[in-house]
Structure formats: C-alpha cells, structure tokens
Amino acid sequence: IKDDLDFVAFNGDCLLESGNTSSDVFRALKPIFDSYRAKLETVPLYMICGNHDMSPSVDDWKYVSQCADWSVTQYNADRTCYYKEINGDLFIWFSVWNLPSFNYTMEMYTWLFNLLDANAGRKRIFLFTHWFDGSVDEFGWRALAGQHYNNGWATTDASHATRGPFGQIKNYKNVIWFSGHSHTNWEYEDTYPTIKVHSNNTAKMVSIPALYTDGQLAVVEVYSNMVVVKPYTDRKSVV
C-alpha cells in the first residue's frame, strides 16, 4: 500500500528490553530500519523514541533514525521533536528524551505548547507521542483495573517533575493524538470501548498496539471531513 501513503510513523520502543543501554546494541538496529526505508522507497519513515530506547546519546538516535534526511519542516535543538504540514493539517512528533529517566524537558514542553498555541486556529493537528495521557481513566492501560493502572503521564503525577505538563495536551481539542506504549490489542475495545480510542470533549486519543505482539498497527486515512482509523492485525506473526 506504500503508493497511497504520505508517511509511516513509528511511535517508539525500537528495543524491547530496558537494559539495552550500550551504544553498540542500539546502533545495531540501523540495518533493520534501513531495510524498512528501502521497502518504503520514497515514503518517509518518521520515528520517535520510546521508554525502552535507552540510547546513550542523541548521535546514536540520529544514526539509527537518519533524522538528518527526514523531510520535516523543523527540528528542535536535539532533533527529536519536529513537525510537518500536509494539505493544511499539522503533524507533530514529540519524542521521549532526556536520558536516563525518559522525562520531557521544560524546553521541549515550551516548544510543543508554543507550536500548538500558534496553530490553535487549524481544524486539525495530528500529534504522535510514545506515552499517552495517564490522567484519563478510561484510556490505555488505566482502563484495565489492577494492570499498570497509573501508567502513562498524568497532569498530577508528582513522581517526576518534568512529566507534569504532559497531560495538558488533552485540552487542545483540535488535536488527534496517536500514542504507543500501552501494548493493548485492538480487540480490547470489545470489553473496554475507550481503551484504544478516547474522545470526551478533549483531544482525540488513539493508542496503537505494539508491532511485535501480533503485528498490530493502524492505517489512517485523512479526509477533509473525517479521519478513518483502520486497525490491522497480522495473526501470522504470533509464535
């Protein structure tokens, strides 16, 4: 389907284990993502870090992601946050960074919220993050009682000072927010209707499952009057 794609978004967790902190381990991923880029041909692959991506430096991330070659409009200072305009809509990638604790810096928040405020008049802004907003009880892992209930970053999460502003994203009602991290399958919506897609007078939030579990992803079609999210599951990938 690559001929119909404007881009592919990868929302973090290139590595599966949190202990892979060495530069050599992380840099070994480059041939894998190079093969993805080769298959996509001219379709850009936009990547952000997840909480498992414990690369020791920005240079390691740039080496794997080849962000210097991305066709984006602007990077932040670390080239881990960036945006692009497509057909009047704004697309923003907001990457987990600030190793080793994987918080966001206040400079990153300033960059993001200034960008959201400057584009408040747009009909739609598409935001890609790894984490979701943990202050929404019905969304993501928080919907599963007793299972990682406080996972995600909430506005009242005092355990990490630089996580505090994160949940304010939901107050921007023109934002359609795609996150990773939850690893919950599409089928959970049968039991928990808002666990994958949440909309309650806030930013619209969509959680994308992990690729490595059941080969799950989403094909998103953007029209002038609607956004269609098509869940995809490759059951053949289950071992």
NORRA-V952641 format. One record per residue. N is the residue number from 1. RES is the residue in three letters. SS is DSSP state (H for helix, E for strand, L for the rest). PHI is phi as a letter, one per 30 degrees, with the letter a starting at -180 (none if undefined). PSI is psi in whole degrees, 0 to 359 (none if undefined). Layout:
N|RES|SS|PHI|PSI ; N|RES|SS|PHI|PSI
This chain:
1|ILE|L|none|8 ; 2|LYS|H|d|335 ; 3|ASP|H|d|343 ; 4|ASP|H|c|5 ; 5|LEU|L|c|139 ; 6|ASP|L|d|327 ; 7|PHE|E|a|169 ; 8|VAL|E|c|133 ; 9|ALA|E|c|131 ; 10|PHE|E|c|117 ; 11|ASN|L|c|32 ; 12|GLY|L|j|175 ; 13|ASP|L|i|60 ; 14|CYS|L|d|321 ; 15|LEU|L|c|152 ; 16|LEU|L|c|337 ; 17|GLU|L|c|138 ; 18|SER|L|d|342 ; 19|GLY|L|d|359 ; 20|ASN|L|d|78 ; 21|THR|L|c|349 ; 22|SER|L|d|147 ; 23|SER|H|d|320 ; 24|ASP|H|d|319 ; 25|VAL|H|d|313 ; 26|PHE|H|d|318 ; 27|ARG|H|d|339 ; 28|ALA|L|d|347 ; 29|LEU|L|d|342 ; 30|LYS|H|e|315 ; 31|PRO|H|e|328 ; 32|ILE|H|d|310 ; 33|PHE|H|d|332 ; 34|ASP|H|d|322 ; 35|SER|H|d|323 ; 36|TYR|H|d|314 ; 37|ARG|H|d|324 ; 38|ALA|H|d|321 ; 39|LYS|H|d|327 ; 40|LEU|H|d|343 ; 41|GLU|L|h|249 ; 42|THR|L|d|359 ; 43|VAL|L|d|122 ; 44|PRO|E|d|146 ; 45|LEU|E|c|110 ; 46|TYR|E|c|124 ; 47|MET|E|b|147 ; 48|ILE|L|b|162 ; 49|CYS|L|d|152 ; 50|GLY|L|c|180 ; 51|ASN|L|d|346 ; 52|HIS|L|c|350 ; 53|ASP|L|d|79 ; 54|MET|L|c|55 ; 55|SER|L|d|138 ; 56|PRO|L|d|353 ; 57|SER|L|a|159 ; 58|VAL|H|d|325 ; 59|ASP|H|d|323 ; 60|ASP|H|d|317 ; 61|TRP|H|d|317 ; 62|LYS|H|d|325 ; 63|TYR|H|d|317 ; 64|VAL|H|d|317 ; 65|SER|H|d|345 ; 66|GLN|L|h|42 ; 67|CYS|H|d|341 ; 68|ALA|H|d|340 ; 69|ASP|H|c|359 ; 70|TRP|L|d|145 ; 71|SER|L|c|61 ; 72|VAL|L|c|165 ; 73|THR|L|d|319 ; 74|GLN|E|a|142 ; 75|TYR|E|c|159 ; 76|ASN|L|d|184 ; 77|ALA|L|d|325 ; 78|ASP|L|c|1 ; 79|ARG|L|h|36 ; 80|THR|L|c|350 ; 81|CYS|E|b|138 ; 82|TYR|E|a|171 ; 83|TYR|E|b|165 ; 84|LYS|E|a|143 ; 85|GLU|E|c|131 ; 86|ILE|E|b|118 ; 87|ASN|L|h|41 ; 88|GLY|L|i|350 ; 89|ASP|E|c|149 ; 90|LEU|E|c|132 ; 91|PHE|E|c|126 ; 92|ILE|E|b|136 ; 93|TRP|E|c|123 ; 94|PHE|E|b|102 ; 95|SER|L|c|141 ; 96|VAL|L|d|135 ; 97|TRP|L|a|204 ; 98|ASN|L|i|61 ; 99|LEU|L|d|153 ; 100|PRO|L|c|2 ; 101|SER|L|c|353 ; 102|PHE|L|h|43 ; 103|ASN|L|c|177 ; 104|TYR|L|c|142 ; 105|THR|L|d|159 ; 106|MET|H|d|330 ; 107|GLU|H|d|323 ; 108|MET|H|d|318 ; 109|TYR|H|d|316 ; 110|THR|H|e|316 ; 111|TRP|H|e|313 ; 112|LEU|H|d|308 ; 113|PHE|H|d|330 ; 114|ASN|H|d|321 ; 115|LEU|H|d|317 ; 116|LEU|H|d|318 ; 117|ASP|H|d|320 ; 118|ALA|H|d|339 ; 119|ASN|L|c|25 ; 120|ALA|L|d|337 ; 121|GLY|L|d|353 ; 122|ARG|L|d|147 ; 123|LYS|L|d|321 ; 124|ARG|L|b|140 ; 125|ILE|E|b|128 ; 126|PHE|E|c|123 ; 127|LEU|E|c|132 ; 128|PHE|E|c|121 ; 129|THR|E|b|170 ; 130|HIS|L|d|309 ; 131|TRP|L|d|156 ; 132|PHE|L|c|180 ; 133|ASP|E|d|107 ; 134|GLY|L|d|356 ; 135|SER|L|d|354 ; 136|VAL|L|c|107 ; 137|ASP|L|d|330 ; 138|GLU|L|d|0 ; 139|PHE|L|c|143 ; 140|GLY|H|i|210 ; 141|TRP|H|d|335 ; 142|ARG|H|d|340 ; 143|ALA|H|d|345 ; 144|LEU|L|c|103 ; 145|ALA|L|e|128 ; 146|GLY|L|i|359 ; 147|GLN|L|c|101 ; 148|HIS|L|h|45 ; 149|TYR|L|e|322 ; 150|ASN|L|c|21 ; 151|ASN|L|d|151 ; 152|GLY|L|j|168 ; 153|TRP|E|c|121 ; 154|ALA|L|c|161 ; 155|THR|L|d|336 ; 156|THR|L|c|14 ; 157|ASP|L|d|95 ; 158|ALA|L|d|353 ; 159|SER|L|d|338 ; 160|HIS|L|b|111 ; 161|ALA|H|e|322 ; 162|THR|H|d|3 ; 163|ARG|H|d|342 ; 164|GLY|H|e|309 ; 165|PRO|H|d|350 ; 166|PHE|H|e|313 ; 167|GLY|H|d|349 ; 168|GLN|H|d|344 ; 169|ILE|H|e|325 ; 170|LYS|H|d|344 ; 171|ASN|H|d|351 ; 172|TYR|L|c|99 ; 173|LYS|L|d|348 ; 174|ASN|L|c|6 ; 175|VAL|E|c|132 ; 176|ILE|E|c|114 ; 177|TRP|E|c|117 ; 178|PHE|E|c|124 ; 179|SER|E|b|167 ; 180|GLY|L|c|221 ; 181|HIS|L|i|321 ; 182|SER|L|d|328 ; 183|HIS|L|i|19 ; 184|THR|L|d|135 ; 185|ASN|L|d|159 ; 186|TRP|H|e|327 ; 187|GLU|H|d|343 ; 188|TYR|H|d|338 ; 189|GLU|H|d|337 ; 190|ASP|H|d|324 ; 191|THR|L|c|321 ; 192|TYR|L|b|93 ; 193|PRO|L|e|336 ; 194|THR|L|c|10 ; 195|ILE|L|d|333 ; 196|LYS|L|c|329 ; 197|VAL|E|b|126 ; 198|HIS|E|b|133 ; 199|SER|L|b|109 ; 200|ASN|L|b|68 ; 201|ASN|L|h|33 ; 202|THR|L|b|187 ; 203|ALA|L|e|145 ; 204|LYS|E|d|125 ; 205|MET|E|c|134 ; 206|VAL|E|b|126 ; 207|SER|E|c|127 ; 208|ILE|L|c|125 ; 209|PRO|L|d|169 ; 210|ALA|L|d|142 ; 211|LEU|H|d|325 ; 212|TYR|H|d|344 ; 213|THR|H|d|295 ; 214|ASP|H|b|22 ; 215|GLY|L|i|43 ; 216|GLN|L|c|139 ; 217|LEU|E|a|187 ; 218|ALA|E|b|138 ; 219|VAL|E|c|120 ; 220|VAL|E|c|122 ; 221|GLU|E|c|125 ; 222|VAL|E|c|119 ; 223|TYR|L|c|172 ; 224|SER|L|d|332 ; 225|ASN|L|b|4 ; 226|MET|L|a|162 ; 227|VAL|E|b|124 ; 228|VAL|E|c|120 ; 229|VAL|E|c|118 ; 230|LYS|E|c|104 ; 231|PRO|E|d|145 ; 232|TYR|E|b|134 ; 233|THR|L|b|125 ; 234|ASP|L|c|89 ; 235|ARG|H|d|341 ; 236|LYS|H|d|341 ; 237|SER|H|d|350 ; 238|VAL|L|d|128 ; 239|VAL|L|c|none
